[in-house]
Amino acid sequence: MSTRAIIHIYEEHEDETPLISIYKHYDGYPTKHGVGETLKEYAMDAAIMSGLPLRPTRDMHNGMGCFAAGLIKHLKNGPGDVYIIKPGTDHQHESYVYTVRPSESFKDKLTVEVENTCNSKRETILAG
């Protein structure tokens, strides 16, 4: 059985519609070896910038579109499992919905929240 998840990535903190949504068919849970922990680790080191320096490092992203593309590359290791879906799509029988937004408090950091769709419990797993 698979644990499905959707990741909504927003360009601005206050946006209502995601820039992109990603469907993850397997291992969607927030704990170790799940997409939540992978997303948290990837986002924790991310520096969201407007423009890049002459020698960018692996953790620098030129805006949220660049971050989303890098995350897809990080998650995808072959056919299936990871899909781009219409922004804002839910109801893929997902167990978890992740929301990634630029931090409201810190200029170049991210905030990641997860909602367990079974009990509607929401929690912040990374506060940038």
Buried (B, 14 or more C-beta within 10 A) or exposed (E): EEBBBBBBBBBEEEBEEBBBBBBBBBBBBBEEEBBBBBBBEBBBEBBBBEEBEEEBEEEBBBBBEBBBEBBBEEBBEEEEBBBEBEBEBEEBEBBBBBBBBBBEEEEBBBBBBBBBBEEEEEEEBBEB
